[in-house]
Amino acid sequence: MSAFPAEGSRVWKYEILIPIGGPGFLSRLDEIDAWLTEGDVAHQVKIIVGSGIVIRFTDEDFARAFAEAFALDPRKLRDVTQSTDACRCSPDVEDH
């Protein structure tokens, strides 16, 4: 995956939960990696929890395109710009 030099200064406002498991999970991860790399999309893989992997984006358009490309629920997108100290994880993984 591409490295972004200013990554520390980015605000990761949008995130998607990718469920872990199921048939074809590993090949799906390869497809996700290819999509992010080929598109040179700024992203951050933040955490892995029992139910999924959280990928964060700085741009809403990329986050929505990602959700659509991989048939993920866009309702799991959450703008966290109003919260400075609160957990920035998807509502599905806030208990981490």
TORFIDO-81830 format. One record per residue (C-alpha): residue in one letter; chain; x, y, z. Coordinates in Angstrom, 1 decimal, padded with zeros to 4 digits. Layout:
# residues N
<pt><res>a</res><chain>A</chain><c1>X</c1><c2>Y</c2><c3>Z</c3></pt>
...
# end
This chain:
# residues 96
<pt><res>m</res><chain>A</chain><c1>000.0</c1><c2>000.0</c2><c3>000.0</c3></pt>
<pt><res>s</res><chain>A</chain><c1>001.2</c1><c2>003.5</c2><c3>-000.7</c3></pt>
<pt><res>a</res><chain>A</chain><c1>002.9</c1><c2>005.6</c2><c3>001.9</c3></pt>
<pt><res>f</res><chain>A</chain><c1>001.7</c1><c2>009.1</c2><c3>002.5</c3></pt>
<pt><res>p</res><chain>A</chain><c1>004.4</c1><c2>011.4</c2><c3>004.0</c3></pt>
<pt><res>a</res><chain>A</chain><c1>002.0</c1><c2>013.8</c2><c3>005.6</c3></pt>
<pt><res>e</res><chain>A</chain><c1>-000.1</c1><c2>011.0</c2><c3>007.2</c3></pt>
<pt><res>g</res><chain>A</chain><c1>000.4</c1><c2>012.3</c2><c3>010.7</c3></pt>
<pt><res>s</res><chain>A</chain><c1>-001.2</c1><c2>015.6</c2><c3>009.8</c3></pt>
<pt><res>r</res><chain>A</chain><c1>-004.3</c1><c2>014.1</c2><c3>008.1</c3></pt>
<pt><res>v</res><chain>A</chain><c1>-007.7</c1><c2>014.1</c2><c3>009.8</c3></pt>
<pt><res>w</res><chain>A</chain><c1>-009.2</c1><c2>010.6</c2><c3>009.3</c3></pt>
<pt><res>k</res><chain>A</chain><c1>-012.9</c1><c2>011.6</c2><c3>009.3</c3></pt>
<pt><res>y</res><chain>A</chain><c1>-014.6</c1><c2>008.7</c2><c3>007.5</c3></pt>
<pt><res>e</res><chain>A</chain><c1>-014.3</c1><c2>005.0</c2><c3>008.2</c3></pt>
<pt><res>i</res><chain>A</chain><c1>-015.5</c1><c2>001.7</c2><c3>007.1</c3></pt>
<pt><res>l</res><chain>A</chain><c1>-015.8</c1><c2>-001.6</c2><c3>009.0</c3></pt>
<pt><res>i</res><chain>A</chain><c1>-014.8</c1><c2>-004.6</c2><c3>006.9</c3></pt>
<pt><res>p</res><chain>A</chain><c1>-016.2</c1><c2>-007.8</c2><c3>008.5</c3></pt>
<pt><res>i</res><chain>A</chain><c1>-013.7</c1><c2>-010.6</c2><c3>009.1</c3></pt>
<pt><res>g</res><chain>A</chain><c1>-014.3</c1><c2>-014.1</c2><c3>007.8</c3></pt>
<pt><res>g</res><chain>A</chain><c1>-016.5</c1><c2>-015.8</c2><c3>005.4</c3></pt>
<pt><res>p</res><chain>A</chain><c1>-015.7</c1><c2>-017.5</c2><c3>002.1</c3></pt>
<pt><res>g</res><chain>A</chain><c1>-013.2</c1><c2>-015.6</c2><c3>000.0</c3></pt>
<pt><res>f</res><chain>A</chain><c1>-012.1</c1><c2>-013.3</c2><c3>002.8</c3></pt>
<pt><res>l</res><chain>A</chain><c1>-008.4</c1><c2>-013.4</c2><c3>002.0</c3></pt>
<pt><res>s</res><chain>A</chain><c1>-009.0</c1><c2>-012.8</c2><c3>-001.7</c3></pt>
<pt><res>r</res><chain>A</chain><c1>-011.3</c1><c2>-009.9</c2><c3>-000.8</c3></pt>
<pt><res>l</res><chain>A</chain><c1>-008.4</c1><c2>-008.4</c2><c3>001.2</c3></pt>
<pt><res>d</res><chain>A</chain><c1>-006.2</c1><c2>-008.7</c2><c3>-001.9</c3></pt>
<pt><res>e</res><chain>A</chain><c1>-008.8</c1><c2>-006.9</c2><c3>-004.0</c3></pt>
<pt><res>i</res><chain>A</chain><c1>-009.1</c1><c2>-004.2</c2><c3>-001.3</c3></pt>
<pt><res>d</res><chain>A</chain><c1>-005.4</c1><c2>-003.7</c2><c3>-001.3</c3></pt>
<pt><res>a</res><chain>A</chain><c1>-005.3</c1><c2>-003.5</c2><c3>-005.1</c3></pt>
<pt><res>w</res><chain>A</chain><c1>-008.1</c1><c2>-000.9</c2><c3>-005.1</c3></pt>
<pt><res>l</res><chain>A</chain><c1>-006.4</c1><c2>001.3</c2><c3>-002.6</c3></pt>
<pt><res>t</res><chain>A</chain><c1>-003.0</c1><c2>001.0</c2><c3>-004.2</c3></pt>
<pt><res>e</res><chain>A</chain><c1>-004.0</c1><c2>001.4</c2><c3>-007.8</c3></pt>
<pt><res>g</res><chain>A</chain><c1>-006.1</c1><c2>004.4</c2><c3>-006.9</c3></pt>
<pt><res>d</res><chain>A</chain><c1>-003.3</c1><c2>005.8</c2><c3>-004.7</c3></pt>
<pt><res>v</res><chain>A</chain><c1>-006.0</c1><c2>006.5</c2><c3>-002.1</c3></pt>
<pt><res>a</res><chain>A</chain><c1>-005.0</c1><c2>008.0</c2><c3>001.2</c3></pt>
<pt><res>h</res><chain>A</chain><c1>-006.2</c1><c2>005.6</c2><c3>003.9</c3></pt>
<pt><res>q</res><chain>A</chain><c1>-005.3</c1><c2>004.2</c2><c3>007.3</c3></pt>
<pt><res>v</res><chain>A</chain><c1>-005.9</c1><c2>000.7</c2><c3>008.7</c3></pt>
<pt><res>k</res><chain>A</chain><c1>-006.5</c1><c2>001.6</c2><c3>012.3</c3></pt>
<pt><res>i</res><chain>A</chain><c1>-007.5</c1><c2>-001.5</c2><c3>014.3</c3></pt>
<pt><res>i</res><chain>A</chain><c1>-008.4</c1><c2>-005.1</c2><c3>014.0</c3></pt>
<pt><res>v</res><chain>A</chain><c1>-011.2</c1><c2>-006.3</c2><c3>016.4</c3></pt>
<pt><res>g</res><chain>A</chain><c1>-013.0</c1><c2>-009.5</c2><c3>016.7</c3></pt>
<pt><res>s</res><chain>A</chain><c1>-015.6</c1><c2>-008.6</c2><c3>014.1</c3></pt>
<pt><res>g</res><chain>A</chain><c1>-013.6</c1><c2>-006.6</c2><c3>011.5</c3></pt>
<pt><res>i</res><chain>A</chain><c1>-010.9</c1><c2>-004.3</c2><c3>010.3</c3></pt>
<pt><res>v</res><chain>A</chain><c1>-011.4</c1><c2>-000.5</c2><c3>010.3</c3></pt>
<pt><res>i</res><chain>A</chain><c1>-010.1</c1><c2>001.4</c2><c3>007.3</c3></pt>
<pt><res>r</res><chain>A</chain><c1>-010.2</c1><c2>005.2</c2><c3>007.6</c3></pt>
<pt><res>f</res><chain>A</chain><c1>-010.2</c1><c2>007.9</c2><c3>004.9</c3></pt>
<pt><res>t</res><chain>A</chain><c1>-009.7</c1><c2>011.6</c2><c3>004.9</c3></pt>
<pt><res>d</res><chain>A</chain><c1>-012.1</c1><c2>012.1</c2><c3>001.9</c3></pt>
<pt><res>e</res><chain>A</chain><c1>-015.8</c1><c2>011.3</c2><c3>002.0</c3></pt>
<pt><res>d</res><chain>A</chain><c1>-015.9</c1><c2>010.6</c2><c3>-001.7</c3></pt>
<pt><res>f</res><chain>A</chain><c1>-013.2</c1><c2>007.9</c2><c3>-001.4</c3></pt>
<pt><res>a</res><chain>A</chain><c1>-014.9</c1><c2>006.4</c2><c3>001.6</c3></pt>
<pt><res>r</res><chain>A</chain><c1>-018.2</c1><c2>006.2</c2><c3>-000.2</c3></pt>
<pt><res>a</res><chain>A</chain><c1>-016.6</c1><c2>004.8</c2><c3>-003.4</c3></pt>
<pt><res>f</res><chain>A</chain><c1>-014.8</c1><c2>002.2</c2><c3>-001.3</c3></pt>
<pt><res>a</res><chain>A</chain><c1>-018.0</c1><c2>001.2</c2><c3>000.5</c3></pt>
<pt><res>e</res><chain>A</chain><c1>-019.8</c1><c2>000.9</c2><c3>-002.9</c3></pt>
<pt><res>a</res><chain>A</chain><c1>-016.9</c1><c2>-001.0</c2><c3>-004.6</c3></pt>
<pt><res>f</res><chain>A</chain><c1>-016.9</c1><c2>-003.7</c2><c3>-001.9</c3></pt>
<pt><res>a</res><chain>A</chain><c1>-020.6</c1><c2>-003.7</c2><c3>-001.1</c3></pt>
<pt><res>l</res><chain>A</chain><c1>-020.1</c1><c2>-002.4</c2><c3>002.5</c3></pt>
<pt><res>d</res><chain>A</chain><c1>-022.7</c1><c2>-000.6</c2><c3>004.4</c3></pt>
<pt><res>p</res><chain>A</chain><c1>-022.2</c1><c2>003.2</c2><c3>003.9</c3></pt>
<pt><res>r</res><chain>A</chain><c1>-024.1</c1><c2>003.7</c2><c3>007.2</c3></pt>
<pt><res>k</res><chain>A</chain><c1>-021.0</c1><c2>002.7</c2><c3>008.9</c3></pt>
<pt><res>l</res><chain>A</chain><c1>-019.4</c1><c2>005.9</c2><c3>007.7</c3></pt>
<pt><res>r</res><chain>A</chain><c1>-019.2</c1><c2>008.4</c2><c3>010.5</c3></pt>
<pt><res>d</res><chain>A</chain><c1>-017.9</c1><c2>012.0</c2><c3>010.4</c3></pt>
<pt><res>v</res><chain>A</chain><c1>-015.9</c1><c2>012.4</c2><c3>013.6</c3></pt>
<pt><res>t</res><chain>A</chain><c1>-014.7</c1><c2>016.0</c2><c3>013.1</c3></pt>
<pt><res>q</res><chain>A</chain><c1>-016.9</c1><c2>017.2</c2><c3>016.0</c3></pt>
<pt><res>s</res><chain>A</chain><c1>-015.2</c1><c2>014.9</c2><c3>018.4</c3></pt>
<pt><res>t</res><chain>A</chain><c1>-011.6</c1><c2>015.6</c2><c3>019.3</c3></pt>
<pt><res>d</res><chain>A</chain><c1>-010.9</c1><c2>013.2</c2><c3>022.2</c3></pt>
<pt><res>a</res><chain>A</chain><c1>-013.6</c1><c2>010.6</c2><c3>021.7</c3></pt>
<pt><res>c</res><chain>A</chain><c1>-013.1</c1><c2>007.2</c2><c3>020.0</c3></pt>
<pt><res>r</res><chain>A</chain><c1>-013.1</c1><c2>007.6</c2><c3>016.3</c3></pt>
<pt><res>c</res><chain>A</chain><c1>-014.1</c1><c2>004.1</c2><c3>015.5</c3></pt>
<pt><res>s</res><chain>A</chain><c1>-017.2</c1><c2>002.9</c2><c3>013.6</c3></pt>
<pt><res>p</res><chain>A</chain><c1>-020.3</c1><c2>002.5</c2><c3>015.9</c3></pt>
<pt><res>d</res><chain>A</chain><c1>-019.9</c1><c2>-001.2</c2><c3>015.4</c3></pt>
<pt><res>v</res><chain>A</chain><c1>-016.5</c1><c2>-001.2</c2><c3>017.1</c3></pt>
<pt><res>e</res><chain>A</chain><c1>-016.7</c1><c2>001.6</c2><c3>019.7</c3></pt>
<pt><res>d</res><chain>A</chain><c1>-016.2</c1><c2>-000.7</c2><c3>022.6</c3></pt>
<pt><res>h</res><chain>A</chain><c1>-012.6</c1><c2>-001.5</c2><c3>021.8</c3></pt>
# end
